[in-house]
Amino acid sequence: MELILENLGKKYEGNWIFRNVNLSLPSGSRLLITGKNGSGKSTLAKTIAGLILPSEGKIQYKIQSDILTEDNAYKCIQLSGPYIDLVEDFTLEEFLYFHTKFKSFHLSVNELIELGYFVEHRHKYIRNFSSGMKQRVKLLVSLLSDVPLTIVDEPTANLDEKGTQWYHELVKQFADTKTIVVCSNSPFVDAQFCTQSLNIEDYIIRK
């Protein structure tokens, strides 16, 4: 998916979080969004994903030469972040099958469970998962969903070194053709594969 941001801005209670963000991201690109905590990375991610509306400017989503309408764009986007909750009253298997009602996966549910090293936990309720296990579930759903745009906010939060290597391997093997946006406080860990970058602090309106 090609992503175009034109003079994008967002403000809360009269204060601009960011303003005049212009970006053209070709299909299959990898974008890193950096900035300190509280600088607006997650707000930009949620705006790109369509969870919140911009205060000014516009976002254009294109697949080949077709421009997607707002009503259709959300079907082509998957967002993962610390603020995105899993359905914790489901078992892992139930949750993955539930997700297929909305978006399909590149692999079967059984293959996903094996890929995430969850074979022994497939019938465990997600509320009983550790924070690292929950993060692996979020990354599985995000990177293996059959959508052209994936946005991952702080992808290695709660992951140990082995989990971080697993995440990088997921991107390498299964997200080869996706457009990926990564928001990170630790870019050398989270986004080694990104080829473009945007520092959100360059778009903060300072008084």
RODO-2510 file (C-alpha; in nm, 4 decimals, decimal comma):
residues 207
     n   res          X          Y          Z
     1     m     0,0000     0,0000     0,0000
     2     e     0,1193     0,3509    -0,0828
     3     l     0,0678     0,5993     0,1990
     4     i     0,0551     0,9766     0,1476
     5     l     0,0254     1,2299     0,4305
     6     e    -0,0538     1,5875     0,3280
     7     n    -0,0139     1,8681     0,5832
     8     l    -0,1342     1,6319     0,8544
     9     g    -0,1938     1,7807     1,1978
    10     k    -0,3581     1,6851     1,5259
    11     k    -0,4404     1,8990     1,8271
    12     y    -0,6033     1,8343     2,1633
    13     e    -0,7632     2,1053     2,3730
    14     g    -0,6131     2,3733     2,1546
    15     n    -0,2584     2,2366     2,1666
    16     w    -0,0958     2,0938     1,8545
    17     i     0,0520     1,7464     1,9026
    18     f     0,2061     1,7648     1,5546
    19     r     0,1466     1,9757     1,2471
    20     n     0,2419     1,9940     0,8783
    21     v     0,3463     1,6304     0,8452
    22     n     0,4070     1,5568     0,4780
    23     l     0,5146     1,2130     0,3704
    24     s     0,5024     0,9917     0,0628
    25     l     0,5635     0,6264     0,1459
    26     p     0,5784     0,3918    -0,1547
    27     s     0,4228     0,0480    -0,1393
    28     g     0,6443    -0,2041     0,0402
    29     s     0,8384     0,0643     0,2286
    30     r     0,9503     0,0481     0,5920
    31     l     0,9093     0,3703     0,7923
    32     l     1,0484     0,4366     1,1396
    33     i     0,8777     0,7036     1,3527
    34     t     1,0970     0,8197     1,6402
    35     g     1,0608     1,0659     1,9273
    36     k     1,0794     1,0707     2,3034
    37     n     0,7988     0,9440     2,5268
    38     g     0,4897     1,1599     2,4987
    39     s     0,6053     1,3325     2,1815
    40     g     0,3124     1,2114     1,9690
    41     k     0,4351     0,8926     1,7991
    42     s     0,1327     0,6896     1,9070
    43     t    -0,1052     0,9703     1,8152
    44     l     0,0400     0,9766     1,4645
    45     a     0,0198     0,5967     1,4430
    46     k    -0,3460     0,5959     1,5460
    47     t    -0,4201     0,8773     1,3021
    48     i    -0,2601     0,6864     1,0147
    49     a    -0,4569     0,3758     1,1164
    50     g    -0,7824     0,5721     1,1144
    51     l    -0,8559     0,5291     1,4851
    52     i    -0,8592     0,9052     1,5353
    53     l    -0,9293     1,1823     1,2868
    54     p    -0,6714     1,4464     1,1994
    55     s    -0,7434     1,8074     1,2919
    56     e    -0,6164     1,9199     0,9544
    57     g    -0,4683     1,7739     0,6392
    58     k    -0,5478     1,4379     0,4872
    59     i    -0,4266     1,0830     0,4436
    60     q    -0,4388     0,9007     0,1126
    61     y    -0,4159     0,5225     0,0842
    62     k    -0,3435     0,3732    -0,2570
    63     i    -0,3173     0,0154    -0,3789
    64     q    -0,1554     0,0243    -0,7215
    65     s    -0,3425     0,3145    -0,8824
    66     d    -0,6629     0,2779    -0,6811
    67     i    -0,7322     0,5292    -0,4036
    68     l    -0,9111     0,3708    -0,1085
    69     t    -1,2058     0,5418     0,0553
    70     e    -1,2116     0,5857     0,4333
    71     d    -1,4837     0,3203     0,4496
    72     n    -1,2535     0,0628     0,2871
    73     a    -0,9078     0,1647     0,4084
    74     y    -0,9506     0,0205     0,7591
    75     k    -0,9908    -0,3271     0,6099
    76     c    -0,6367    -0,2997     0,4732
    77     i    -0,4647    -0,1813     0,7932
    78     q    -0,3543    -0,3680     1,1054
    79     l    -0,2327    -0,1796     1,4142
    80     s    -0,0486    -0,3168     1,7158
    81     g     0,0400    -0,1094     2,0208
    82     p     0,0462    -0,1038     2,4010
    83     y    -0,2982     0,0629     2,3973
    84     i    -0,4544    -0,2137     2,1828
    85     d    -0,6165    -0,4686     2,4111
    86     l    -0,6534    -0,8376     2,3407
    87     v    -0,9807    -1,0145     2,4187
    88     e    -0,8589    -1,1729     2,7401
    89     d    -1,1714    -1,3811     2,8043
    90     f    -1,0866    -1,5886     2,4966
    91     t    -0,8386    -1,8695     2,4811
    92     l    -0,5603    -1,8111     2,2313
    93     e    -0,7222    -2,0442     1,9787
    94     e    -1,0620    -1,8765     2,0214
    95     f    -0,9064    -1,5326     1,9796
    96     l    -0,7270    -1,6229     1,6567
    97     y    -1,0408    -1,7756     1,5044
    98     f    -1,2355    -1,4671     1,6180
    99     h    -0,9871    -1,2455     1,4339
   100     t    -1,0476    -1,4357     1,1087
   101     k    -1,4063    -1,3068     1,1130
   102     f    -1,2619    -0,9641     1,0324
   103     k    -0,9288    -1,0233     0,8574
   104     s    -0,7707    -1,3364     0,7198
   105     f    -0,4223    -1,4659     0,7985
   106     h    -0,1404    -1,5725     0,5682
   107     l    -0,1229    -1,9004     0,7636
   108     s    -0,3741    -2,1298     0,9292
   109     v    -0,4564    -2,0858     1,2980
   110     n    -0,2670    -2,4049     1,3792
   111     e     0,0392    -2,2780     1,1924
   112     l     0,0200    -1,9459     1,3770
   113     i     0,0116    -2,1225     1,7116
   114     e     0,3202    -2,3228     1,6189
   115     l     0,4966    -2,0162     1,4811
   116     g     0,4405    -1,8280     1,8055
   117     y     0,5556    -2,1226     2,0230
   118     f     0,2090    -2,1459     2,1754
   119     v     0,1300    -2,5144     2,1179
   120     e     0,1100    -2,5870     2,4906
   121     h    -0,0922    -2,2708     2,5514
   122     r    -0,3516    -2,2830     2,2749
   123     h    -0,6372    -2,3491     2,5218
   124     k    -0,5111    -2,1103     2,7900
   125     y    -0,7071    -1,7909     2,8476
   126     i    -0,5179    -1,4855     2,7267
   127     r    -0,5737    -1,3151     3,0634
   128     n    -0,3349    -1,5743     3,2079
   129     f    -0,0578    -1,4996     2,9570
   130     s     0,2560    -1,3142     3,0612
   131     s     0,3158    -0,9656     2,9188
   132     g     0,5742    -1,1094     2,6774
   133     m     0,3320    -1,3759     2,5540
   134     k     0,0628    -1,1144     2,4960
   135     q     0,3084    -0,9082     2,2963
   136     r     0,3908    -1,2082     2,0778
   137     v     0,0199    -1,2593     2,0129
   138     k    -0,0162    -0,8947     1,9066
   139     l     0,2788    -0,9215     1,6698
   140     l     0,1527    -1,2476     1,5218
   141     v    -0,1866    -1,0935     1,4496
   142     s    -0,0349    -0,7742     1,3085
   143     l     0,2371    -0,9167     1,0873
   144     l     0,0523    -1,2280     0,9686
   145     s    -0,2806    -1,0608     0,8909
   146     d    -0,3400    -1,0471     0,5167
   147     v    -0,3321    -0,6671     0,4878
   148     p    -0,0975    -0,4381     0,2903
   149     l    -0,0267    -0,1893     0,5736
   150     t     0,0918    -0,2886     0,9211
   151     i     0,1634    -0,0365     1,1968
   152     v     0,3523    -0,1583     1,5042
   153     d     0,3996     0,0731     1,8009
   154     e     0,6860    -0,0247     2,0370
   155     p     0,7016    -0,3807     1,8952
   156     t     0,9631    -0,5200     2,1347
   157     a     0,8010    -0,3888     2,4527
   158     n     0,7983    -0,6759     2,7057
   159     l     1,0057    -0,9006     2,4779
   160     d     1,3341    -1,0552     2,5848
   161     e     1,6283    -1,0972     2,3468
   162     k     1,4942    -1,4234     2,2084
   163     g     1,1515    -1,2690     2,1548
   164     t     1,3077    -0,9725     1,9747
   165     q     1,4936    -1,2072     1,7377
   166     w     1,1671    -1,3913     1,6768
   167     y     0,9955    -1,0622     1,5862
   168     h     1,2690    -0,9710     1,3369
   169     e     1,2380    -1,3138     1,1786
   170     l     0,8605    -1,2669     1,1439
   171     v     0,9159    -0,9469     0,9498
   172     k     1,1795    -1,1085     0,7319
   173     q     0,9767    -1,4188     0,6453
   174     f     0,6156    -1,3051     0,6385
   175     a     0,5986    -0,9292     0,5854
   176     d     0,8193    -0,9021     0,2805
   177     t     0,5690    -0,7189     0,0600
   178     k     0,3906    -0,5178     0,3287
   179     t     0,4218    -0,1481     0,3922
   180     i     0,5311    -0,1285     0,7568
   181     v     0,5331     0,1663     0,9968
   182     v     0,7236     0,1225     1,3246
   183     c     0,7022     0,3639     1,6186
   184     s     0,9906     0,3198     1,8578
   185     n     1,1930     0,4606     2,1462
   186     s     1,4580     0,1976     2,0699
   187     p     1,5092     0,2115     1,6929
   188     f     1,8309     0,0079     1,6917
   189     v     1,6370    -0,2797     1,8471
   190     d     1,2892    -0,2379     1,7010
   191     a     1,3425    -0,1196     1,3471
   192     q     1,6676    -0,2460     1,2001
   193     f     1,4857    -0,3219     0,8754
   194     c     1,3441     0,0309     0,8222
   195     t     1,4756     0,2378     0,5323
   196     q     1,2956     0,5686     0,5960
   197     s     1,2573     0,7669     0,9157
   198     l     1,0503     1,0501     1,0575
   199     n     1,1186     1,2230     1,3889
   200     i     0,7829     1,3395     1,5233
   201     e     0,9564     1,6086     1,7290
   202     d     1,0350     1,7912     1,4044
   203     y     0,6613     1,8554     1,3692
   204     i     0,5837     1,9807     1,7181
   205     i     0,4591     2,3391     1,7343
   206     r     0,6602     2,4986     2,0113
   207     k     0,5328     2,8022     2,1954
***
